[in-house]
Amino acid sequence: MPNGILIIDKPAGWTSMDVCAKVRGILREKRVGHGGTLDPMATGVLPVFVGRATRAVEFAENGQKEYLAGLRLGVTTDTQDVTGTVLETRPVTADREALEAALERFRGEIQQIPPMYSAVKIRGKKLYELARKGQEVERKPRPVTIYELELLEAESGTDYDLRCRCSKGTYIRTLCHDIGRLLGCGGTLYSLRRTMAAGFTLADAVTMEEVQERGEALLRPLDGMFAQYPAVTLRSPGQEKRVRSGAPVTLPGTADGTVRVYGREGEFLCLSRAAGGELKAIKNFFGA
């Protein structure tokens, strides 16, 4: 059975679930999940987990992500991007210097109100389901972190390119909306390309056409996603049996912290936390 990660360069017009459905059909594997939703208009890095690797989806979702975003000033829409209905247009008097100054307000930990057109649930209902019925409900601000926010090229007097590295849960659409609001002219997202997720970049990504042609051969081993952690190899059959049964093992001399644990034959078994020479599994990835 196929197991591993595909780093897809998601095409525009596809939902993240469209990509997963296509991969299921190509690889004939039901267990397929993605590591962080991209809106249909967006393109770029979409980690797709196959087989046992789906157990690692949560680690991809929680990691930092990086985007190239197109900000259009002077326009406000109901979806906070150009796919929505225009609510208002206003003249743009802010220049590049004013935009640079505004960006400073959005670096570090900030509060974001999730957009109505999002999958956030309130009282069991997804916000976009309510929005499509013309309803708007109160949403509480949520803390997110903008680690890097850089102004790149100016496409025109109203269109600017931004590079943003951010935490889980950040809405780039909302970031553009809020920047425009601060500048007094409104703003919306007109393009979005994810350049990094789960530690993978566009250099690692393959197209859907390549997946169709090469299929399983493109799967990356799961342990590559955890390459930042040191590797330890179990020394005896007894230790491996304990790990496979979910019990902690003792490996004297192992430095405290998160480690990748391998069996004696080289199989990646689990991600574990080491403390005082004792290893306790964080997540198991071995087969039955």
Order of alpha helices (4+ residues) and beta strands (2+ residues): beta-alpha-beta-beta-alpha-beta-beta-beta-alpha-beta-beta-beta-alpha-beta-beta-alpha-beta-beta-alpha-beta-alpha-beta-beta-beta-beta
